[in-house]
């Protein structure tokens, strides 16, 4: 297993696409990280990585996994490659941080978990919005027991997800495209962390309403939990109503949003070749670099109803609605975006502490996603194994 005398997270990245572009500000700002290597088929992305981070760049993942200076591999490649790359990294003695969903089949998730266990390395699934500072704070407040047990939760998110530039497989649910795999994984992660209990039953309706964008673009789901709690989840990626209106026009990544830009995703998509637009959003593209985030990330309005209070995570804290008046638990503005992801990775790799977002946790999230799709297809409730 690769270790470093300087005690840093020496990170090798597989996939310099949009996922990496969103994580790059974290890697730049957090002094616990050092990007030492990357693998990507695009020469322009490799060239920029070498120039910006003074790291080695490879054209294939296998070579990166063999790099002796890497002690953590961050896998930000398309969904269908996660399992094979995570297994290869683990077998090379590297800890793994893999984007959600960790894989597309439970059997692949179990193989990833087994490979990490056999190699004695940590497997962390993320980043996802279950890491968000306000979600962590709300979970901490709930865990005190001051507000009683969680009884119900609501999650709502309306975005333009389906009209952002996509590769063909991202518009095919069978290949891991659509909102259930990509966005449901976030919402499920958030709600599971807040409720604090396994999901036991799922009933869902999934919609695919645009023949030109044939993957699933919306869903509503009802989840039952082992502790007796229930949750409703709704997501639409059809680019009309925007729930950031309910978040003070703070966008998902913690940056201010202009409500006057209504319909921008559809207009942009109709203005040029989709492949070109997709490349512009990847690392090295004209639209990849983001300004500093003024707020913490969020994933739309969420309300958790406990026996003695309702809690609402925001972009800057958690509002608690008790019997007499609301109370705001404020969060300090972020100095490092997505710091919570590095906290878990650092704790696991450097300090030897088990992370929350393990492979088993990621597998449970995937099982709910698959149950949603199955419930909708079969028109019935789906029971999940205990």
Order of alpha helices (4+ residues) and beta strands (2+ residues): beta-alpha-beta-alpha-beta-alpha-beta-alpha-beta-alpha-beta-alpha-beta-alpha-beta-beta-beta-alpha-alpha-beta-beta-beta-beta-alpha-alpha-beta
